[in-house]
Amino acid sequence: MGNFLSRFCSANHPKSAELPVTDIVSYAFDRQTGYDADTKPLFINAEDPSQFLTANQTTTLVRQLIAGLHAAGLQKGDAVLLHLANHYLYAALFFAIIGAGGIVCGANPAYQSFELNHIVDLSRPRFIITSDSTTSLALVQQVCTKQGIPLSRIFTLPSNTGHHPLQLQHQDNNPTAPNPNTASPDSDDSPIGRPLASLLRHGETQWMTLSSASEMRTTTACYYSTSGTTGLPKLAALSHHALVAQQTVLPTHNTPTTETIRLAALPLFHVFGAAWALFVTVRHGQPVYVVPRFSLTPFLEYVARYRISETYVAPPVVHALNRLDDAVTQTKLSSLRYIGVGGAPIDAVALGKLRSKLHADATVSQVWGMTEFGVATVFRAGENDETGSIGRLLDTYEMRLVGVDGRDVVGEGKVGELWIRTPGAMSGYLRHEMSGSEVAEGGWVRTGDTVHVKGGKLYVTGRAKELIKVRGWHVAPAEIEAVLLQHPDVADCAVVGTTSADGQAEVPRAYVVRQARPGVEKAAPISAQDVFDFARQQLASYKKLDGGVVFVDRIPRTTSGKTQRFKLAQMGAEGASFVV
C-alpha cells in the first residue's frame, strides 16, 4: 500500500529524520545554552511568581528526587502516578521519575473514584504523588485500599502555596543542602502518606542515561491517558525514542521573533498540555507560567501581567474569549503573538473572530495530534490560516488517506481516514491488545479522523466513527456544531446521530447549553424551534435536526475539550424538544 510521506508537506520534508541518540531527560537538560541557567526563572507559579525554578535549580531538584525515589524503593520500569493539578514543580517530578528509571503516569485530579481506580488498575504504580488536600487524599486512600497498595506509598505535595512546597534550602547559593526538617522516606509520618519533601534528604543521583537507539525504543518513559471519548481511557506507552522524536520537530515551528513566554493552562498530564510546557522550557530557556487549571478571569489577568506571548488552549476557551468585549481582549491579550488551539474540532469562523481581537501580528491557528503520537500538524507562528485547516504535516510524520474500502485515496480534495506513521508513535496500549481498527500493518496509527488535503494543508471533515449517515449522505457533527455555536444564545453544544421517529434512518440530534446572560433583562430563553431554524437556514436539508434538540446544563468533555458522545447517547432524549 502506498503512502505520501512528503507529497503534501514542505519541500524540505526529509524522508527520515536523524534523531539524537539520547534519553529524554538528557535531551531536555544537556543544551542549556543561550540563557543564564543560574538565575533565569523558567518554571513559575503564576499565582505567586516568587515561587519558581531556574534550570540549575530544576536539575538539582531532579537529582535529589531521583536519589529519594531510589531510597524509597523505586525500581527500573516501576510506574509512578502523578495525581496532581498543574504545578510549577510538575516538570521536576516528571523528569525525576523518568530519570530514576521509572515511568510517569499522569492522572486527572478531577477524576472520581471509578475513573482513578481504572487508571491505577492499568498502570499499577509503585508510588502515587498527590495533593495533601483532604479531598485528594481521601480519594487516593480509597483507591489504594481497593487496589491493595500500602498507604505508605502515597507521597503528598502541599496544597498551601504560602511557602515553598518542598522547603528547598538555597542558603549560600547551595540548593543541595539537606533539609533537617524533612522526614525519611522509610518512615510513615501520616496515616495516609508521606510528605514529598521526605525524598530530599538522600543527596543527589544522576539520571539514568541511554546510549543506543535500541534502548531508546524499548525503554518506556511515560503512560499518557487517551481521551476516553468512546469509553474508558487507555494508557498509551511512549518510549524515550518517541518523546525525543516528537520534541525535535516542535521548537522550529513555533518560535516568535521576540522572547517566548508561555502560559500553561492546559493539563500537564495530557500530551497536548505537556508538549510546549515541559521539554522546550528548559532546553531553550523559554519561561512558562503555570496555572493549576484554566479559569477565564485569572487567564486574562496572567496574560496581561506577565506579557505572555504564546499559549495553547482547547476550543471552548476560544468561544469564551470571543464572547468578551473587544476592549477587554485588546487590553488583556495585547502581548499574545501565538495561540495554538487543539484537542477538539473548531471552525474557521471562531478562529478568525478571535484573531481579529488580537494584535495585528498575532497568529491563531489549529494544532492537531493524538495521544498516540503527539502533535502532528501545526502552522508556524506568523502564518494565519483562514480556511479552517488543522495545519501542515510536521517532519518525521508520514500520512495516508484510506477509503472505506481499505484502498488509498490519492488526489487533492479527496476524503479518507487519516493514517499516521512516525518515530514518535507509541509502543502500544498498556494491558490492551491492539486491534486492526487502531493500528494497521506497517505501524500505521488509524486516527479515526476523515481528512482531505488542499494546497499542502490538512482539513478534518469529521470522525469516521461519528459520521451520521442520513439517507445516504454523510453528515459531520462538527459542521452542525460550528453553525450552532454562532448563535449568541448557545454557550455550548454537541451533535450525535440517533434513529429517526419512523425508525427508517439515522438523523442528527443536538444537545445544547443555553448562554447565561447575567444582568440582562429577563427574556424568553432560546427554544428548540429557534435552534432548529437557525441550523436549517444555514445547512442543507439532510443536515436538519430531525433528531430533536435537548437542552442540558453541560456537555460532557474530556480535559482536552473532546466531546464524550457516548455519554450524550446515554442521556438519550430525556427532556428533548422535538420540532415537527
N, C-alpha and C positions, 0 to 999 in steps of 0.2 A: 504494500500500500504506500502510496506516495505521501509526501508532506511538503509544505512550503516553509522552509526554515527562514529564509530572508526575503521571500518574494514581496511581502508587504511591509518590510522593515526598512530602516535606514540603509543607505547604500553601503555603509561601512560595517554592517552587521557581520560578525565573524561566524563561521560555521561551528566553531567550538572555541570556547574561551579558555585561556590558560589560567587556572585558578592557583592561588598561592597554596602551598602545602603547609598548612598550619592548623592548629586548633582555633576555635572561635574566640577564646579568651585572649590568646596571644595576638590574634588578628586585630582585636579591639584595642589592646594596650601597647603594642610594640611600635606604634607610629605616633608618638606624642611629640610631633614637631610642628613648628609654626605658631605655637602659643605657649604661655607660661603655665606649665603643669603644676607648679607650686602654688600659685596664687589665684589663678582664674577660676571662679566658681563655675561648675558645669552642671551638676545635678542640684537643683534649687527647689526648696519648698515654696511654692507660690503663695501660700497662706502666711508664711513667715520667712522672708528671704535671708534672714540672718542664719537660717539653717541650710547648709549646703555642703557639698563635697567638691573639692578640686580633683584633678586627675590623680595627683600623687596621694591624696587622702583616700580616694577610691581604691587605688592599688593597695595601699596599706590595709584598709579595711577588708578587702577581698582576701588578702593573705591571712589576716587574723581569723576571719570566719572559716577559711579552709582548715586552719590548724584546729579550731574549735570543733568543727564538724567531724574531723578525723578522730579527735579525742572522744567525741560523743558516740563514735561507732559507725560512722558512715563508711560504707564500702563502695568500691567501684561498681557502677551500674544500679545503685540504690536510687530510688526516686525521692525527691523532697517536694512536698506540696506547699506552694505559696498561696495561702488563703488570705489575700490582702487586697485592699483598695490601692490605687496608685499612691506611691510614696517615693520621696527623693532617695531613699535607700534601696529601692526595689532593684536597681541595676546592680548594686554591690552584692545583694543577695543572689541575684540571677547568676552573675559571673562566679561567685564563690562556690555555689552548688556545683556548677559545671566544672570549675577548676579543681574541685575536690574529687572529681571522678563521678559525681552524681548526675542525676537527670532532673531538670527543673520541670515541674508541672504546675501551671498557674490555674487557679480556680476563682470563679466569680464570687466575691464576698456577699453578693446578694442572693446566692443560692440558698434554698431551703433544704431541710434535712434529706428529702428524697434525692434531690439533684446532687448535693455534695456527696452523699453516700455512693451514688453511681460513679462519680469521678474517683473517689477513694478506692472503690471496688476495682476499677480498671487499673489505676496507677500503683496501688499497693505501696504507699510511701513508707519510707523508713522514718521520716520525721514530717511534721506539719508545722509550718510557721504561720501564725495568725495574729490578729489584734488582741490586746488584752481586754477589750470591751466585754461587758457581761454577755451581750447577745452572741458575739462571735465565739467566745469561749464555751458557752453552753452548747452551741450548735456543734462545734468541733468535738467537744467531750462526748456528746450523744452519738456522733458518727463513729468516733474511735471505739467507744464501748461496744457498739454494734459490730464493728469490724475486728474486735479483739486486739486493738492497738493500745499498748500501755500509755497511760496519760502522761508519763514522764517523757514521752517522745514529742510532746507538744512544746514548742517554743513561742513566746509571745513578744510582740513589739508594742511598746506603749502607745495607746491611742491619744494620750495627752501630749499635745505639741508644745507645751510650755517650756520644755527643756529638750536637750539633745536626746533623742530616743535611746541611743546606745551609750550615753555618758562617756563619749570618747575623750581621751585626755590629749591635749595638744600643747601642754606647757613646754616652754623652751623649744618650741618647734619640733617636739618629739611626739608625733601622733601614735607611736607604737607603745608608749608607756602603758603598762598594765593597770587596770583599774582595781584597786584593792576591794572595792565595794561590790564587785560582780561575783556571782556565785559560780562554783564549779559545775560544769555540765553533768557531772556524775551525781549531783545532789538533786533532791526533789523539793524545791522551795515552795511549791504550790500544790494544792490537791488537784490542780488541773494542768499545770505545766510549769515551765521554767522560763525565766526572762532570757531573751535573745542575747543580752549583754553577757550572760554567763559563758558564752562561747569565746569571749575576747581575752581570756587570761592564759592562753596556751602558746603565746608567741606568734610567730608567723611561719607559714609554709607556702612555698612557691606552687603555683598551679600546675596541674598535670599538663604536659605538652604532648603533641602528636607529631610524628616526623615522617609519616608516609601517607600517601593518598589512600591506601587500603585501610589504615587505622581511621582516617577521617570519615570514610564511608561507613565503617562498621561500628563506630562509637556514637551512640545516641547522646545528644546534648539536651534535648527538651521534648516534652509532650505538649502539643497545643490542642486545645479542645475545638472540635468542629462546631459549626453554628447550631446544630440541632434543629434545623428548620423543618425536617420531616420526621423527627422522632428524637430519641435520646442521643446526646452528643457522643462522638467517637473521639479517641485520642490519636492524633497523627504524630508519629515518631519522626523527628528531624535530627539528622546527624550533624556533626561538625562540618562536614563537607557541604551539606545542604545549606546551612546557615551562612557559611563563607560565600558560597555561590550566590545566594540571594543578596548579600550585602555588597558584593563587588560591583553590582550594576546600579545601585541606588545613588551614591553621592554625586556621580557625574551627570545625573539627570535633573536634579532639583537643587541647584546652587545659585542663589541670587547674587547679584554683584555686590551687594552690601553684606555686612556680617549677618549670618543666620542666627536668629534667636527664636527658639521654638517654645510653644506651649503644648504640653502633653495632657490632653483632656480625654483622649480615648483610653480604654482599659489597657494597661501594660501586660495583662495576662492574655491578650489577644494578639495575633500575629500582625494585624494592621497597626495597632497601637504601639507595638514594640519596634516596628521596622525603622522608624526615624527617631526613636527616643532613647534607645539603649546603646546601640553599637556606634553610630556615627558621632554621638555626643563626645565620647572620649577619644575616638580615633581622629576626629577632625577638630576637636576643641570648640564645638558649637553648643552653647549653653541651652539647657532645656529647663523650663519652669514646670513643675509637676503639680497637678491638682488632683485631689482624691477621686473626684468624679465630675462629670460635666453638670454645670448649672449655669443658666444663661446670664444672670446678673454678675456673678463673680467672673465668668468668662470675659465679659465685656470690660470689666474693671482691670483684669490682669493684662489683657492685650494692650490697653491704653497705658497702664502704669509701667510695664516692663518693655514697652515698644517692641512687641512681638512681631516678627517678620514672617513667620511661617507656622502653620498649624494644620492639623488633619482632623476631619470631622465626619460624622455619619449624616446621611440625607436629612433626618429630622431637624438637625441643627441648622441646615441651610434654610429650611422652611421657617424655622423660628426667627432667624435673622432677617428674613425677607419681610416678616410681619412688623418689624420695627420701623419707626420713622427714619427717614433718610438722615435727618440731623443727628440722630443717635449713632447710627453706623458710621457716618462720616467723621464724627468726633472720636468715638471709641475705637474704631478699627482702622484709623488712618495709617498706621505703621505696617499693616499687613501687605505683603507682596506675593504671597503664595498661600492658597488654601486648597488642600487636596481632599476630595470628597470620595468616600468609598464605603464598602460594606453592604450596600444595597442599591437598587436602581434609583436613578434620579434623571429628570428630563432637562433638556437644554434650556427651556424657558426659566426654570428655577435657578439654574446656574447663571444664566445671563442677567437675571434680575439682581442677584447678589453681587455680581461683578460690577454692575452699574452703581452700586452703593459704595464701592471702594475706591482707592487711589487709582489714577489712570494707568499706573504701571503694574497693578496687581493682576495676578493670574488666579482664576478659579477654575479648576478642572477636575475631572474624574480620575480616580486611581482604582485599578481593578486587579484582583488576585483572589487567591483561595488559601485557606489554612494549609492545604496540602502542598503548596509550592511557593507561597509568599506573593509578593507584588510582581505582576507580570506585565502590566501596561501602565504608562503614565504619559503626561505631557510635560515637557521641560518648562521650567519657570520662564515666563515671557511669551509662551505660545498659548494664546487664548483660542479655544475652540468654541464655535457657536453652533455646532451641528449635533451635539449630543453624543459624541464619540467617547469611548472609555479610554482612548489613548492609543499609543503606538507600542508594539511589542518590544520588550527590552532585550538587550543582548543576552545570549545563552538560552533564550526561550525559543523552542520550536512550536509550531502550531499546525493543526489540521482542522478543516471543517468537514464533518461527516454527516451524510444524509440519513434518513430513517431506514434506508435500505442497506446501510453499512458501507456505502461507497463514498469516496472522497468527493466533496463538492468543490469544483475549481471554477474560478471566474469571479471577477469583481461584481459585488452586489448579490451574489448567490448566498443563500442562507443555509447553514448547517450547524450541528452541535460542535462547539469548540473543544478540541482535544489539545492538551499541552504536554510537552516533554521538556525537561530541564534538569541540569545537575543539581538544581535547588529543590527538587521534589522530595517528598517524604520517603522514608524507608518502607512505610506501611502503617496500618492502623494497629494499635496495641490491642491484643486479645480479640482480634476481629479478622476473620478470613475475608480477604478482598474478593469481590465478585467481578465478573466482566462488565457489570454496569458501572463500576467505579474506576477500574484500571484495565486498559486493554493491552493486548500483546505488544511487546516492544517498549513497555514503560510509559505508555500514553495515559495521562490522567484525564478521564472524561469529566468535564466541568458541569455538564447539565445546562449550560447557557447556550442558547441559539444566537448565532452571530453572523454578520456579514462584514465584508471589508470594502472600503472605498477610499482611494487616494492614500493608501498606507495606514488609514485609521480603522480601528475596530469599532463595531456598533453592536450592542446587545439588543436583540429584539425580544427576548423573553427567556423563560426557563423551559427547557424541553418537557420536564415533568409537570410544569404549571400551566402550560398552554391549554386554553379552553377550546374545545373543538365544537364549534357552533354550526351545525348543519353543513359540515364540510369545510367551514372556514376556521382558521387558527387565530385565536384571539389572545394577545398577551396581556395579562393582568396589569403589568406595569404601565401600559399605554393608557388604560382607562383610569388608573390611579393618578397618573400625571395630569390628566384633564380635571379630575375631581379636586385635586389639590389647588387648582387655580381659583376655585370658588372661595370667596372671603369668609364664608361661614363654615368651611370644612377645615378642621385642625389637623386631622389625620384620617387615613382610610386604607383599606386593603380590599382587593377583589379576588374572589375564588370562583371556581366553577361548581355548579350544582345542577341537579336534574330538574328539567322544566316541569311545570304543573301537570302536563299531559304525559310525562314520563317518556317522551319521544326524543329528547335532545338534551345536551348539556348547554347551560346558559350562565352568564355572569351574574354574580351577586356581590353587592358592595356592603362592606362594614364601614361605618362612618362615625367619626368622633366630631361632635359639634364644637365649633370655635367659641370659647368663652369670651365674653366682651364685658369685663368689669367697668362700671362707671357709665355704661351706655344705657340710655333709657330702654326699659324692657320692651322687647318686640317679639313677635311670633318667631319661634325657632325655625330653622330650616327644616323643611318637611321632606318626606320620601319623594313626593312629586317634584319638588324643587331639584333634588339630586338627580332624579331620573331625567328630567327635562334638560338640565344643564349638560349632562353627558350626551344625551340624544342629539342636541343641537350641534355638537362638535365631532361626533363619531358616526361611522356607518351604521346602518340599521341592525346588522347582525351583532353589533357590539353593545346594543342597548341592554339595560339592567333588568332583563326579564326574570332574573332570579330573586329580585327584590332588593330592598335597602334595609339594613339592620343598623340601628343606632346603638353604639356601645360606648363605655367610658374610656376604654383604651384599646389600642391594637397590640396584641402580644408580639414582642420583638426580641431578638437576641441582642446582646450588648453591642454588636456591630451594626445594628439597625435593620437586620433582615427580618422580614415578616414570618412569624411562625404560623403558616397557613393551616397546618394540621390542627392547631388549637382553635382556629376560627371554625374549621369544619366540625370540631367537637361542640362548639357553641350552637351549631345548627341554625335554625331560623327562628328561634325563640325571640319574640319581640319584633319580628320583621314587619316592615310595612311594604305591602305589595302594591304595585301600580299596574292597573289593567289598561 
